[in-house]
Amino acid sequence: MDIVFGIFATVLDQVQKPTLAFLIGGMLLAAMGSKLEVPDPVYKFVVMLLLLKVGLGAGISVREANLAELAVPAVLAAVVGVGIVLLGAGTLARWRGVSRVDGLATAGLFGAVSASTLAAGMAVLDDEGVAYEGFIGALYPFMDIAALVTAIVLAKVSVARRAAASGGGTLTLGGAPPRVEGLGGGLLSGILSDTFKSPAISALLIGLAIGIFAEPDSVYKSFYEPLFRGLLSILMLIMGMEAWSRLSELRKVAHAYLAYGLLAPLAHGALGFGAGLLAHHLTGFSEGGVVLLAVMAASSSDISGPPTMRGALPEANPSAYVGTSTGLGTPVAILSIPLWMALAGLAIG
């Protein structure tokens, strides 16, 4: 019982902090019908700066990081991304009345990472003085790409199987639609190309590369760090309004998405938390690192994932995967940050 009260007290305390307060504030504004709007170019600029900051910070730290210490969490992050999609394939995608393609597209977004949620987790840990590895941002693309590739490949195979069954044909790998190209051919290379070219991944990776191969320390400390918290507060306000507005899209889809959006972030976060604990025992991964791996697993992609899914799976219903991830998954993931902090404190601290 003391553990429950401790977690509740931690959650209550964090809700009052700027990061979560702006998110809730945005939701309240939207709920009251406020006409406040943030231009889309401003939103994209804020996201780009946040991702550059995360990438630069990770790259600067990777320069001095032990590659063995980085390798284990990176592999585990990829495994968690694939595991989340497989879990969604066995639950949501099999739910009666749910299209398997829609279910897999949703699972793909939940397996991918929200950079803004990761940034929020970092800010919360910074506020509490909890240390974490500087290279933590470098784990982002491992989980993100692994989840998106897995979800899209499974969906393409499902479409091919359904087409073969309805037409009395044979499922083949390596032809034109509805067949699925070989995993080493155009399908996989196209998915990887689209993912790497997406604005979010591009900004993160170029920041990471510059941090590793150049010396951007001065501009990082004088420009990106001072702006980070202010930009994050704007992003949280935007995400709060967006989350509330997208709740209405769930009326168009099965009630299964409502349950998935509320419960999946907690289940996925638990997978990430378990992987973080394993990394802690294997390499001494920090308490803050364990928390952030759980936060990444609990999050769902709100930037790079949707355009990738729209391009690769045009038959999937955007109101299902975008509405569920942004409308429910993201707020639950951000509000669950104190939970992972409390559990990490009990398990490690």
C-alpha positions in Angstrom: 0.0 0.0 0.0 2.9 2.4 0.8 4.2 1.7 -2.8 0.8 2.7 -4.3 0.7 5.9 -2.2 4.3 6.7 -3.1 3.5 6.3 -6.9 0.4 8.4 -6.5 2.3 11.2 -4.7 5.0 11.1 -7.4 2.4 11.4 -10.2 0.6 14.3 -8.4 3.9 16.1 -7.9 4.9 15.8 -11.5 1.5 16.9 -12.8 2.3 20.3 -11.3 5.7 20.6 -13.1 5.9 22.7 -16.3 6.2 19.8 -18.7 3.0 18.1 -17.8 1.2 21.3 -16.8 1.5 22.7 -20.3 0.2 19.4 -21.8 -2.9 19.4 -19.6 -3.3 23.2 -20.2 -3.5 22.6 -23.9 -6.1 19.9 -23.4 -8.2 22.2 -21.3 -8.0 25.0 -23.8 -9.2 22.7 -26.6 -11.9 21.4 -24.3 -13.2 24.9 -23.7 -13.3 25.7 -27.4 -10.4 28.1 -27.4 -9.4 29.6 -30.8 -5.7 29.6 -29.9 -3.7 28.2 -32.8 0.0 27.7 -33.4 0.9 27.9 -37.1 2.1 24.6 -38.5 5.5 26.0 -39.7 6.1 27.1 -36.1 5.3 23.6 -34.8 7.6 22.0 -37.3 10.4 24.5 -36.4 10.0 23.8 -32.7 10.1 20.0 -33.3 13.2 20.4 -35.5 15.1 22.4 -32.9 14.1 19.9 -30.1 15.3 16.9 -32.2 18.5 18.7 -33.1 19.1 19.4 -29.5 18.5 15.8 -28.5 20.7 14.5 -31.4 23.5 17.0 -30.7 23.5 16.1 -27.0 23.6 12.4 -27.8 26.3 12.8 -30.3 28.5 14.8 -28.0 28.2 12.1 -25.4 28.7 9.3 -27.8 32.1 10.7 -28.7 33.3 9.7 -25.2 31.0 6.8 -24.6 32.0 3.2 -24.2 30.8 1.5 -27.4 30.0 -1.7 -25.4 27.8 0.3 -23.0 25.9 1.8 -25.9 25.6 -1.5 -27.9 23.6 -3.4 -25.3 20.8 -0.7 -24.7 20.7 -0.2 -28.5 20.1 -3.9 -29.3 17.5 -4.1 -26.4 15.8 -0.9 -27.8 15.4 -2.6 -31.2 14.1 -5.8 -29.6 11.6 -3.9 -27.6 10.4 -2.1 -30.8 9.8 -5.4 -32.6 8.3 -6.9 -29.5 5.7 -4.1 -29.2 4.6 -4.6 -32.8 4.4 -8.4 -32.3 2.3 -7.8 -29.2 -0.1 -5.6 -31.1 -0.2 -8.1 -33.9 -1.4 -10.7 -31.4 -3.9 -8.5 -29.6 -5.3 -5.4 -31.4 -4.8 -6.7 -34.9 -6.7 -9.9 -34.0 -9.6 -8.1 -32.2 -12.9 -8.9 -33.7 -14.0 -6.1 -36.1 -10.5 -4.6 -36.3 -8.9 -4.6 -39.7 -5.5 -6.4 -39.4 -3.8 -3.7 -41.5 -5.2 -0.9 -39.3 -4.3 -2.8 -36.2 -0.7 -3.3 -37.4 -0.4 0.3 -38.4 -1.5 1.3 -35.0 0.9 -1.1 -33.3 3.7 0.3 -35.5 3.1 3.8 -34.3 3.1 2.6 -30.7 6.3 0.6 -31.2 8.0 3.7 -32.7 9.2 6.6 -30.6 7.8 10.0 -29.8 10.7 12.4 -29.7 8.6 14.9 -27.8 7.7 12.4 -25.2 11.4 11.4 -24.9 12.3 15.1 -24.5 9.6 15.5 -21.8 11.1 12.5 -19.9 14.5 14.1 -20.1 13.2 17.4 -18.8 11.4 15.7 -15.9 14.5 13.8 -14.9 16.6 17.0 -15.2 14.2 18.7 -12.9 14.5 15.9 -10.3 18.3 15.7 -10.7 18.2 12.1 -11.9 21.3 11.3 -14.0 21.0 9.4 -17.3 23.4 8.5 -20.1 24.1 11.3 -22.6 23.8 8.9 -25.5 20.2 8.0 -24.7 18.9 9.9 -27.7 20.9 7.7 -29.9 18.6 4.8 -28.9 15.7 6.5 -30.6 16.3 5.3 -34.2 16.9 1.7 -33.2 13.5 1.3 -31.6 11.7 3.5 -34.1 13.0 1.9 -37.3 12.7 -1.6 -36.0 9.0 -1.1 -35.1 8.0 0.6 -38.3 9.7 -1.9 -40.5 8.2 -4.8 -38.6 4.7 -3.4 -38.7 4.8 -2.6 -42.4 6.3 -5.9 -43.4 3.7 -7.8 -41.4 0.9 -5.7 -42.9 2.1 -6.2 -46.4 2.3 -10.0 -45.8 -1.2 -10.0 -44.4 -2.6 -8.1 -47.5 -0.8 -10.6 -49.8 -2.2 -13.6 -47.9 -5.7 -12.2 -48.0 -5.5 -11.5 -51.7 -4.1 -15.0 -52.4 -6.9 -16.6 -50.3 -9.7 -14.6 -52.0 -8.3 -15.3 -55.4 -7.4 -18.9 -54.8 -3.8 -18.1 -55.6 -0.5 -18.7 -53.9 1.3 -16.3 -51.6 4.6 -15.3 -53.1 7.4 -13.1 -52.0 9.0 -11.1 -54.8 6.4 -9.8 -57.3 4.1 -6.9 -57.9 1.2 -6.0 -55.6 -0.6 -7.7 -54.0 2.5 -9.8 -53.6 5.1 -8.8 -51.2 8.6 -8.1 -52.3 11.5 -9.9 -50.8 12.7 -8.6 -47.5 16.1 -7.8 -49.0 14.5 -6.0 -52.0 12.5 -2.9 -52.8 10.0 -3.2 -50.0 12.5 -3.1 -47.1 14.9 -0.6 -48.8 11.9 1.7 -49.5 10.7 1.6 -45.9 14.2 2.3 -44.6 14.6 5.2 -47.1 11.3 6.8 -46.2 12.1 6.5 -42.5 15.5 8.0 -42.8 14.3 10.8 -45.0 11.4 11.8 -42.6 12.0 15.2 -41.0 12.1 13.9 -37.5 14.6 11.1 -38.1 16.7 13.4 -40.4 17.0 16.2 -37.8 17.8 13.7 -35.0 20.4 11.8 -37.1 22.1 14.9 -38.5 22.3 16.3 -35.0 23.8 13.0 -33.8 26.3 12.9 -36.7 27.4 16.5 -36.0 27.7 15.8 -32.3 29.9 12.7 -33.0 32.1 13.9 -35.9 32.3 17.7 -35.2 32.7 19.9 -32.1 29.3 21.7 -31.7 29.7 22.1 -28.0 29.7 25.9 -28.0 26.6 26.4 -30.1 24.9 23.5 -28.2 25.5 25.2 -24.8 24.8 28.8 -26.0 21.8 28.2 -28.2 20.1 24.8 -27.9 20.3 24.2 -24.2 18.9 27.7 -23.1 16.0 27.4 -25.6 15.1 23.8 -24.9 12.7 24.2 -22.0 10.8 27.1 -23.5 10.4 25.3 -26.8 9.3 22.1 -25.0 6.6 24.0 -23.2 5.2 25.3 -26.5 5.3 21.8 -27.9 3.4 20.4 -24.9 0.7 23.0 -25.3 0.3 22.2 -29.0 0.3 18.4 -28.2 -2.4 18.9 -25.6 -4.7 20.8 -28.0 -4.0 18.2 -30.7 -4.6 15.3 -28.4 -8.0 16.7 -27.4 -9.1 17.4 -30.9 -8.2 13.9 -32.1 -10.3 12.2 -29.5 -13.3 12.7 -31.7 -11.7 10.6 -34.4 -12.0 7.5 -32.2 -15.8 7.6 -32.7 -15.1 6.4 -36.3 -13.3 3.2 -35.2 -13.9 0.2 -33.0 -14.0 0.5 -29.3 -10.9 -1.7 -29.3 -8.8 1.3 -30.1 -9.9 3.1 -27.0 -8.8 0.2 -24.8 -5.6 -0.2 -26.7 -4.8 3.5 -26.5 -5.2 3.6 -22.7 -3.6 0.3 -21.8 -0.9 -0.2 -24.4 1.5 2.6 -23.3 1.6 1.0 -19.8 2.2 -2.5 -21.2 4.8 -1.3 -23.6 6.5 0.9 -21.0 6.8 -2.2 -18.8 8.6 -4.0 -21.6 11.0 -1.1 -21.9 11.4 -1.0 -18.2 12.3 -4.7 -18.1 14.8 -4.2 -20.9 16.3 -1.3 -19.0 16.7 -3.4 -15.9 18.4 -6.1 -18.0 20.8 -3.5 -19.4 21.4 -2.2 -15.8 22.4 -5.6 -14.6 24.5 -6.3 -17.7 26.3 -3.0 -18.1 25.4 -0.8 -15.2 22.8 1.2 -17.2 21.7 4.1 -15.0 18.4 4.5 -13.2 17.6 7.5 -15.4 18.5 5.4 -18.5 16.0 2.7 -17.3 13.3 5.3 -16.9 13.9 6.8 -20.4 14.0 3.4 -22.1 10.6 2.8 -20.5 9.4 6.2 -21.6 10.5 5.5 -25.2 8.7 2.2 -25.2 5.5 3.7 -23.7 5.5 6.5 -26.3 4.0 6.4 -29.7 5.3 8.2 -32.8 3.6 11.5 -33.5 6.0 12.8 -36.1 7.9 10.3 -38.2 5.4 7.4 -37.9 2.2 8.8 -39.5 3.7 9.9 -42.8 5.6 6.6 -43.1 2.4 4.6 -42.5 0.4 6.7 -45.0 3.0 6.2 -47.7 3.6 2.5 -47.1 0.1 1.4 -46.1 -2.4 3.7 -47.9 -5.2 1.2 -47.2 -4.8 1.7 -43.5 -7.3 4.1 -41.8 -5.4 7.2 -40.4 -8.2 7.9 -38.0 -7.5 4.6 -36.3 -3.7 4.8 -35.9 -3.3 8.6 -35.6 -6.3 9.1 -33.5 -5.3 6.3 -31.1 -1.7 7.2 -30.8 -2.0 11.0 -30.6 -5.3 11.3 -28.9 -4.8 8.7 -26.2 -1.3 7.1 -26.4 0.8 10.2 -26.1 -1.0 11.8 -23.0 -1.0 8.4 -21.2 2.7 7.9 -22.1 3.7 11.4 -20.8 1.6 11.0 -17.6 3.2 7.6 -17.0 6.7 9.1 -16.6 6.4 9.5 -12.8 5.3 5.8 -12.6 8.6 4.6 -14.3 10.6 7.0 -12.0 8.9 5.6 -8.9 9.4 2.0 -10.1 13.1 2.6 -11.0 13.7 4.1 -7.6 12.3 1.0 -5.9 14.1 -1.4 -8.2 17.5 0.3 -8.4 17.6 3.1 -5.9 
